[in-house]
Amino acid sequence: MKIEFRHIVVADLVFCYIPVMLFMGGWCRWEIAVPSCLLLAYMLYEVYRKTIRKMERQTLTLRTGLMVSVGVITLLMAVAFGCGGVFAYFFDYEKHSAIVQDVSQYTWPVVYDDAATPSMLTYYVGSYLFPGLVGKICGSRIVAELMLGVVGWLSMLLLLVNVLFLVDAQTTKKQVWTMVIFLGFYGMILPLQVLFVGFHEDVQFGLPHWFIHRSLQYRSSLSMLKWVWEQYTIPVLGLTLLYRFREQRKLYAVWMLPALICGTWSFIALVVYAIAYYVITCVKEKKFLADLFSWQNIACGLMGLVMVSYLAGSMTNEKPEEVQFQLITDLRYYLISYLPFCLFTFGFYVLLIWKGVQRDAFFYITLVLLCVIPICRAGWCNDWCMDVSMLPLFMLNIACIRFLLDKPTEQKAKRRWVTLIVCLAISSPYVFYEFYNSFDYSGMPKHSLRNYSCKDCEEIDVDLRSNYFNYEYEQSIFYQYIARK
């Protein structure tokens, strides 16, 4: 079975822009929704006509058995990871299942005027809109749950195919190893990280992705798909498009816009990649490249402002100090945790693959991001570090896979090649640790997020109150001037 990359790009855009279309068309007033959706449709058509159709032909031959196996594995992942709410044992899954139920049962935008404290749902609703629409049409919350599982399955399948194209895995052997390494990749070398346990009492043994101040969550690819697939896949697909079409500066915002409605922190990382590469290009060519101010970028920027006005609603709530964005100024942190972390974990990966990526500007951006992210903190469980690190860890993963697939012939490079294999192998047990806590079947969740909207209830997590609800929604710009009434 042959797959063309341009067909995958079309699939990426369709998958990423359906949530954008649904948000602009379903949550905004008709005078905003109609021109926005028409403009988006025209813009995507122009992207296909002028960019995708003119691409050099790149194909992959995938054996039917491999495709079936990948399809089954990703389907099992989608079910086991709670994408369909079937194994909604963890609280995160229950909250997300509640979102898709509310989107399927309430009018858009979702306003909880029947709750103890009236509020409006303010969250990264992108991945829940299509399942919610299907559930609304069918009049069934169960259908919405199952459709969420289908969306999760398709996103994982599409992501894996994009990875195969990124590393140009042309043989079946390379394709199998690519998927194994991608899913088994862990952002830190586990034994070296565990050594830090003896350095400070705040470093927790048994939770190797947590450090002092809950600041370091450089986790595995599999854990990203497990915990936050809805905030991971679309931003990563946007990054793959930005990377493959990095010279198409007129379309930068086209690749980035869908990520905003699926995860603000990961969207910030995507913006950093775009701006940094643009600056590097300007310096390299010694001129200012005005093509960044294209009508496509401006149009997507205006639609992005609409999304920001919606997402900013949750910021009106009072949050405790630890949830706010802040820089870590504790000197002990840098001496005990940060410097060893950078040097002996992802820094060790970089030393092993350096000669193969030293001409890639995207890798320099990746390295800077990985070094800068841990000095900042935001979120109850430091969502900043976990979410922003998703994209640079993905790029580091891709760089490692390329180095392993292109087996070097020079002796020193061979030693680095073997060392990288050993490092990945000894860190792989952490991936299995993700399954240490078994999933318990709990049936389809029957609750709604409106049950959590009482901001006076002490038992409700601060994280939940501040990230899901806008209590002053009637005074927000989005509700007053943009939202459908």
N, C-alpha and C positions, 0 to 999 in steps of 0.2 A: 504494500500500500504506500503510494507516494503522497506526500503532503508538501504543498508549496508554502513558503514563508509569507507571501503576500496574502494568501487566504487566511493564515493565522492572524495577521495584522488586522484584517477585516473583522475576524471573530473577536479579537481583543477590543476593537473600537465599539462593536455592537454590544459586547458584554459590559464594557465600562460606561457607555453612554445611555443605556436603557435607564439606569437609576437617575441620571441627570435629567433626562427627558421627563421621567415620571415626577421628579421633584418640581421642576419648573412648570410642568403642565398640571400637576395635581395639587400642589401646595400654594401656588401663586395665583393672583387675580388674572382673569382672562386677558386684560390689556397688557400684562407682562408675559403670561404663559404662551399665548398664541405667537407673538413675534419671536419670542425666545426659541420655541420649538422649531419654528420655520427656519430661523437663522441657523440653529444647530444642524438641522437636516441638510440645508444647503452647504454649510461648512464641511460636514462629513463627506458629502458628495464631491466637493472640490478636492478634499484631501485624497479621496480615492482616485479621482480622475487625473490629478496633477502629480501625485506623489506615489501612491501605492501601485497603480497600474504601470508606472514607468520604472519600477524597481527591477534590478537584475534578478533573474530567476534563481532562486535557491530552494532546493528540495531536500527532503529527507525520506528515506525508504524505511518504513516501519513494518515489521512482520505482523501478520494478523494475530498470531499467538501473543506477541508482546503487547499489542494494543488491547487485546482482551484482558490480559493480566493487569495492565495498568488501570484499565477501566474498573475492574473488580476491586483492586486494591484501593483506589481513590473512593470508590463507592462505600467500601467498608470504613474508610477513614471518615467520610462524611457522616455516616451513621454513628460510628463509635465516638466521634468528637462532638456529638450533640447538635449537628447542623439541622437535623430534623426534629430535635426535641425528644427523640426516642429514648436516649440515655441522659436525660437532663438531671444528672445527680448534683453537679456543682452549681453553686449559686450564680456564677456568671452565665451559665447556659439558661438557667431559669429566668434571669432578667431578660436575656436576649429573646427567649421564646415569648415572654410577655410582650416585648416590643412588637414582634410580628403579629401577635394576636390583636393587639390594640390597633395596629395599622390596618388590619383586615376588618375590624369591627367598628371603629370610630370613623367619622368623616375626617377628611384631610383639610388643614392640619389638625393633628390630634389634640383636642383640648379636653382636659379632665374636669368639666364643670359639675360632674356628679360626685367628685371626690371630697374628702373632708376639707382639704385646702385646694381650691381650684388652681389649676396649673396647665401648662402646655408642654407636651413632649418635646424636648430639645436634646437631640442626640444625633449620632452619625447614622442616619436612617437609610442611607443609600442601599445597602444590601438587603434591606427588609421590604423595600417598596414593591418590587415585582411579586414576591411571594404574598405580600399583603393584598395586592391588587387581585391576584388569582383567587385568594381566599375570599375577598369581598365579592367577586363576581359569582363564585360558587356558593357563597353564603355559608362557608364552613371554615372554622379555625383550624380544624385538623388538616384540611387541604393546604392551608397557608403554611402550617408546620412542615408538611411533607414537601411542599415546593421550596421551602427554605433549604431543606436537605438536598434537593436537586440543584439549586443554585450553588450550594457549597461544593457539591460533587463536580459540577462543570468548572467552577473556578479552580479547583485543584488540578483537574485534568488539563485545563488550558495553561495553567502555570507550568506544569511539567513539560508540555510540548514546547513552550517558549524557552525553557531551560535547555532543551535538546538543541534548539536552533542557535541559542547564544554560544554554546560550546562547540557547535558544529559536529555533533556526534553522528557520524555517517554509518558506522557499523553497528550491528546488533549488540556486540560485546560492549562497545563504548556507550551505547544507549542504556544498557542495563546498569553499568557502573556509574554512569552519570546520575541516574535516579537514586541509586543506593547512596552515593556520596552526598547528593543534595539533601535527601531526607535524613541522613545520619550525621550531617555536619553540625558541629557545636561550636559556638563562637568563642569558646575558651578551652584551653587544654586542661582537662579536669585534674590530673594529679598536681600540676603546678599551682592550680588555684586552691586546691585543698590544703597545700602547704601554708597558705596564708592564715589558716585557722589558728595557728599558734601565735600569730602576731598581735591579735587584738581580741578582746572578749566579745566584741560586738559582731565579729564574723561568725556566722552560724554554720556549723557543720551539718551536712545532710541537705542543705539548700544551697548548692554551689553557685546559683545565679544571683544570690543576695549578698551584698557586702555592707560595710558601714553606711549608715544613713539610708539603707535600702536604695543605694544609688546605682548599683551595677547589675543589669539584667540582660547580659549579652547571651541570649538563649539559643537553643537549637532551632533549625528550620522547622522541624516537626512540631515543636512546642508552639511556634507561631501559628501554624496551621491548626493546632489543637485549641488554643485559647482564643485567638483573635483573628480567625481566618477572614472574617468580614472586614477587618481593618488592615489586613495584610495583602491579600491577593490583588485587589485593584491598584493600590499604590505601587506594588511591585510590577504589575503589568505596565503601569505608567512609566516606571523607571526603565523597563526593557525597551519601550517605544522611544523614550528620550535618548537612550544609549544608542539604539540602532539608527535613529534619525537626528543625531546630535548636530549635524550641520544644517538641518532645516530649522533655523531659528525663528522663522515666521510661525511655526507650529508648536512652539514650546508649551504654550498655555493649553493647547488642544490635548497634549498628552497628560497634563497635570490636573486639569479641572475635575475629572471624576474622582480623584483621590480626596478632594476636600470634603465631599459629602459622605466619605467612608472613614475618615480618620484625620483629625486636624494635625496631630503630632507627626504622623508619617508624611502628611502633605508638606509640612515644613521641611522635612528632609529632602523631599523631591524638589522643592523650590530652591533649596541650597545647591543641589546638584546643577540645576539649570543656570542659576545666576553665576555660580563659580566657573562652570565651563564657558559661559559667555564672556566672563572677565578674562579667563585664560586665553580665549580666542582673540579678544581685542588686543591683549598684550602681545601675543604671538604675531599677529598680523599688523600691529602698530597702527591701528585705526579704530574708530568708533563705528560699530556695526548697527546702523539705524534700522535694519530689517527686523529687529526685535519688536518694533512698534508697528506690527502688521495689524490689519483689521481683525484677523483671527485671534491674535493675542489680546487685543483690546476688547473684543466681544466676549471672550471667555473670562477676561478680568472683570467685566461688569457683572456677568452671571455669578462669578465667584463672590462678588460683594453682596449679592442677594443671599447666597448661602451663608456668608459670614454674619450677616444681620440676623439670620435664623439661629446659627450656632452660638452667637454671642449672648443669646437670651439667658443661658444658664449662668453666665458670668455676673448677672445681677444679684445672685444669691450670695449671702455672706459665707465665706469659706474660712476655715481655720488656717493659721499661718503655714502649717506644714503642707497644705495642698497647693499653695501659691508657688509660682516660679521663683527660684532663688539660686544663687551661686553658692557652692560649698567653700567655706573659708577656713575650715578646721585644718590646721597644718598637719596634724596627726594623720588625717585622711590621705594626704598626698604622700607622706613618707611611708606609711604603713600599707596602704591599699592601692592608691591610684598608680604610682610609679611601677610597683611590681606587676600590677594588673596589665598596664600597657606593654611592659617589656616582655613578660613571660607568658602572655596569653595570645591575643591577636597579633602582637608585635612579633612573636616567634613565627607565626604563619607568614608574616610579611617578609621576614628575613629569608625564609625558605623559597619563596616564589618571586623574590624581588627582581631578578634579572629578566623574568618573563613579562613583567608588567611595568617596568620603569619608564616606558614610553607612552603609557596610557594615562591621559589626564584624569579620567574618571577614577582611576585607582588612587591618585594623589588626593582627590577630593574624599574618597572613601577613607583613606588613612587619617586625614585631618578630622573628619567627622568622628571616627572611632576614638580619637584622642580627646576631642572637645566634649563629647556627649557626657562623660562621667563627671565633669566638673559642675554640671548643672543638675537641678532637681526640681520636679514638679509632679503633683498628683499624690494621692493617698498612698499608693504603692509604687510611686515613682513611674507613672505612665510615660513621662518624658523619655527616660532612658530606655525603657522597653520598646516603646513605639518608634522613636526616632532611630534607634539602632537597627530596626528591621531592614531598612534599605541598604545601609553600608555593609551589614552582615551578609545580605544577599549577594552584593557585589564581591565581597571577600570569598564567599562560597564559590561563586562562578570562577573567580581567578584561580582558586585551588583546584577546581575540577579541570580547568584547561591545562594547568601545569601537569596534572596527573595523567590526562589523556595523551598529551604530547610528550611521551616518554623521552627524556633527553639521552643523548649518546655520550656526552662528555662526562668524565669520571666524577668530578666534583658535583656536577648537576645531578648525577645519578644518586649520590649520597644524600643530597637534599631531597630528592624524589622519594627515596626510601624513608628518610626521617619524617617527611610529611605523612606518608602512609601510616607510620607507627603512631604519630601524634593523633591522627584522626581515629585510629583503631582504639587507642587507650582512652579516648574521650567519648567513644560511642556508647559506653554503658549508660551515660546520662540520658540518652534518648530512651532507653528502656525504663529508666527511672520515671519517665513521664507516665508510664502505665502502672507504676507501683500502686497508686490508689485506684482500685477497681471501680468501674462504672456500675452503678446500680440502676436497674430499670425502674423508673418512677412514673411511667405513663405520660400522657400528654398533659403538660401543666395547664391548670385551669385558672390561674390568677391573672390579674391585670396590673400594670404598673401604677394604676391609680390608687391601688392599696398602699403604695409606698409614698404617696405624694404629701402626706402630712408632715410638714417640716418641724412640727412640735413633738414628734414622736422620737424619744431618745433611742429606741432600739433600732432605728433605721440608720444605716451607715451614712456618714458624711459624704462619702464618695458618691453614693446613690442619689442623695438629695441634690448635690451640686452639679452633677453631670447629666441628669435625666430630665430635670424639671425647670421651667421658668415660671416662677410664682407671680411675677409682675408682668405677665405676657401682654396684658392689655395696654401697657405703656411702652412696649417695645416697638422699635421702628418696623420690624418685620410684620408684626400683627396689625399695626395701624395702617401701614401704607402698601404692604406687599402681599400679605396672606389672603387666601381665599376665605370669604366669610359665608 
